[in-house]
Amino acid sequence: MDLRKIQQNLMKPQPLFIGEQNAFRSAVVVPLVKKEDGWHILFEVRSSKMRKQPGDISFPGGQIDDSDETVVAAAIRETYEELGVSVDDIHVIQQLPPLIMSSTFVVYPTVAIIPNQTSYTVSKDEVDEIFTVPLNWLLQHEPYMHLVAMQPQPNEDFPYEKVANGRDYQWRARSMEEWFYEYEGKTVWGLTARILKYFIDQVKE
């Protein structure tokens, strides 16, 4: 292969990060709702029937399907499926940077306005309840943070003989920040809190 061919191949559209095309890819909407006292952010309480994170608080969203044209389209589709909000009534404001948890898991958030309804046609299989938090409250209240130690643990069949220092190899441990928002008995944490904190920080700036 000559240099020109190498350059041509490298000029093709590249993924956001190495491994993106094989990662579990999820899209969420950060939903803004206009109420009498100002803007609110809507949250879902995940159904207790869910296999993953039952009872956790999240934004509307889910796995990106092959049929979704874009990550934003996936987020809008999931919002429609979970809340029953018409696609035409979801007005996108801005796509946020993706949250890359690892090379195998990435979340693509999009900020959008959805209508303020007295009730939503929620998917009972996915959502137990919904609630909103005033944006002004979030702007005035700082979340708190706890560190979670992350230590790599190779499987038993890991080929230590192929690695310098073998079983004495010094794996790089790290700490992960977990942020928490408390509002009227509800706790927002995990991926949702990370995305929320980024959004709030950007709005403050």
C-alpha positions as CSV (number, residue, x, y, z in Angstrom):
1,M,0.0,0.0,0.0
2,D,1.4,3.4,-1.0
3,L,1.3,6.6,1.1
4,R,-1.4,8.2,-1.0
5,K,-3.8,5.3,-0.3
6,I,-3.0,5.4,3.4
7,Q,-3.8,9.2,3.4
8,Q,-7.0,8.6,1.5
9,N,-8.2,6.0,4.0
10,L,-7.3,8.2,6.9
11,M,-9.3,11.1,5.4
12,K,-12.6,9.1,5.6
13,P,-15.1,10.1,8.3
14,Q,-13.7,8.9,11.6
15,P,-15.6,7.8,14.7
16,L,-15.6,10.1,17.8
17,F,-13.3,7.8,19.6
18,I,-11.6,4.4,18.9
19,G,-14.2,1.7,19.6
20,E,-17.3,3.9,19.2
21,Q,-18.7,1.8,16.4
22,N,-18.7,-1.3,18.6
23,A,-19.8,0.4,21.9
24,F,-23.2,0.3,23.5
25,R,-24.6,3.6,22.4
26,S,-27.5,5.3,24.2
27,A,-29.2,8.7,23.5
28,V,-31.1,10.8,26.0
29,V,-33.1,14.1,26.0
30,V,-32.6,16.7,28.8
31,P,-36.2,17.9,28.7
32,L,-37.0,21.5,29.4
33,V,-40.6,22.3,30.4
34,K,-42.0,25.8,30.6
35,K,-44.3,26.3,33.7
36,E,-45.9,29.3,35.3
37,D,-42.9,29.8,37.6
38,G,-40.3,29.4,34.9
39,W,-38.4,26.5,33.2
40,H,-38.2,23.1,34.8
41,I,-36.3,19.9,33.9
42,L,-38.3,16.7,33.6
43,F,-37.0,13.4,35.0
44,E,-38.3,9.9,34.9
45,V,-38.3,7.2,37.7
46,R,-37.4,4.0,35.9
47,S,-39.9,1.2,36.2
48,S,-39.3,-1.4,38.9
49,K,-39.9,-4.0,36.1
50,M,-36.7,-2.9,34.3
51,R,-33.8,-5.3,34.2
52,K,-31.2,-2.5,34.5
53,Q,-31.3,0.3,37.1
54,P,-34.9,-0.3,38.3
55,G,-36.1,2.7,40.4
56,D,-33.3,5.0,39.3
57,I,-34.0,8.5,38.1
58,S,-33.1,9.2,34.5
59,F,-33.8,11.3,31.5
60,P,-35.9,9.9,28.7
61,G,-33.8,7.9,26.4
62,G,-32.4,4.5,25.5
63,Q,-30.4,2.4,23.1
64,I,-29.7,3.8,19.6
65,D,-31.2,1.5,17.0
66,D,-29.8,0.8,13.5
67,S,-32.9,2.5,12.1
68,D,-32.2,5.8,13.8
69,E,-30.7,8.3,11.4
70,T,-28.8,10.3,14.1
71,V,-28.3,10.2,17.8
72,V,-30.7,13.1,18.1
73,A,-33.3,11.2,16.2
74,A,-32.8,8.3,18.6
75,A,-33.3,10.5,21.7
76,I,-36.5,12.0,20.2
77,R,-37.9,8.6,19.4
78,E,-37.2,7.3,22.9
79,T,-38.8,10.4,24.4
80,Y,-41.9,9.8,22.3
81,E,-42.0,6.1,23.3
82,E,-41.6,6.7,27.0
83,L,-43.7,9.9,27.5
84,G,-46.1,9.8,24.5
85,V,-45.0,13.3,23.4
86,S,-45.4,13.9,19.7
87,V,-42.2,14.1,17.8
88,D,-43.4,17.4,16.3
89,D,-43.7,18.8,19.8
90,I,-40.1,18.1,20.7
91,H,-38.0,21.1,19.9
92,V,-34.2,20.5,19.9
93,I,-32.1,23.3,21.4
94,Q,-28.6,21.8,21.4
95,Q,-26.8,18.5,21.3
96,L,-24.3,18.2,24.2
97,P,-20.9,16.4,24.1
98,P,-21.2,12.7,24.5
99,L,-20.6,11.1,27.9
100,I,-17.9,8.4,27.3
101,M,-17.9,6.1,30.3
102,S,-15.6,3.6,28.5
103,S,-14.7,2.4,25.1
104,T,-17.8,0.1,25.3
105,F,-20.4,2.6,26.6
106,V,-21.3,6.1,25.5
107,V,-24.3,8.3,26.1
108,Y,-25.3,11.1,23.7
109,P,-27.4,13.9,25.4
110,T,-29.6,16.4,23.6
111,V,-31.3,19.4,25.2
112,A,-34.9,19.9,24.0
113,I,-38.1,21.6,24.9
114,I,-41.1,19.4,25.4
115,P,-44.7,20.6,26.1
116,N,-45.9,21.1,29.6
117,Q,-48.8,18.7,30.0
118,T,-50.9,17.9,33.0
119,S,-50.3,14.2,32.3
120,Y,-48.1,12.3,29.9
121,T,-48.9,8.9,28.2
122,V,-46.0,7.1,29.9
123,S,-44.8,3.7,29.0
124,K,-45.6,1.7,32.2
125,D,-43.1,-0.9,31.2
126,E,-40.3,1.7,31.4
127,V,-41.5,4.5,33.6
128,D,-43.1,4.4,37.1
129,E,-43.5,8.2,37.5
130,I,-42.3,11.5,36.3
131,F,-41.5,14.8,38.1
132,T,-39.8,18.1,37.4
133,V,-37.2,20.3,39.1
134,P,-37.2,24.1,38.7
135,L,-34.1,25.2,36.7
136,N,-33.7,28.1,39.0
137,W,-33.4,25.7,42.0
138,L,-30.8,23.7,40.2
139,L,-28.8,26.9,39.4
140,Q,-28.8,27.8,43.1
141,H,-28.1,24.5,44.7
142,E,-24.7,22.7,44.3
143,P,-24.6,18.9,44.1
144,Y,-22.4,16.9,46.4
145,M,-19.8,14.4,45.3
146,H,-18.4,11.0,46.4
147,L,-15.5,9.2,45.0
148,V,-15.7,5.5,43.9
149,A,-12.4,3.6,43.7
150,M,-12.0,1.7,40.4
151,Q,-9.4,-1.1,40.4
152,P,-8.8,-3.2,37.3
153,Q,-9.2,-6.9,38.0
154,P,-8.0,-9.2,35.1
155,N,-9.8,-12.6,34.5
156,E,-8.1,-15.8,35.6
157,D,-7.0,-16.6,32.1
158,F,-5.2,-13.3,31.6
159,P,-1.9,-14.0,29.8
160,Y,0.5,-12.5,32.4
161,E,3.4,-14.2,30.6
162,K,2.9,-11.8,27.7
163,V,3.2,-8.7,29.9
164,A,6.3,-7.1,31.3
165,N,6.5,-7.8,35.1
166,G,3.8,-10.5,34.8
167,R,1.6,-10.8,37.8
168,D,3.5,-7.9,39.4
169,Y,2.3,-5.5,36.7
170,Q,1.1,-2.2,38.3
171,W,-2.4,-1.7,37.1
172,R,-3.5,1.9,37.1
173,A,-6.3,2.4,39.6
174,R,-8.6,5.5,39.3
175,S,-11.3,7.2,41.2
176,M,-14.7,8.0,39.6
177,E,-16.7,11.0,40.7
178,E,-20.3,10.3,41.5
179,W,-22.5,13.4,41.8
180,F,-25.8,13.7,43.8
181,Y,-28.7,16.1,43.6
182,E,-31.4,16.0,46.3
183,Y,-34.8,17.5,45.6
184,E,-37.9,16.9,47.7
185,G,-37.0,13.3,48.6
186,K,-35.7,12.4,45.1
187,T,-32.1,11.6,44.5
188,V,-30.5,12.2,41.1
189,W,-27.2,10.5,40.7
190,G,-25.1,8.4,38.3
191,L,-25.0,9.2,34.5
192,T,-28.1,11.4,34.8
193,A,-26.4,13.6,37.5
194,R,-23.2,13.8,35.4
195,I,-25.1,15.1,32.3
196,L,-27.3,17.4,34.5
197,K,-24.2,18.9,36.2
198,Y,-22.6,19.6,32.8
199,F,-25.7,21.2,31.5
200,I,-26.1,23.4,34.6
201,D,-22.5,24.4,34.5
202,Q,-22.8,25.5,30.9
203,V,-26.0,27.4,31.6
204,K,-24.3,29.2,34.5
205,E,-21.4,30.3,32.3
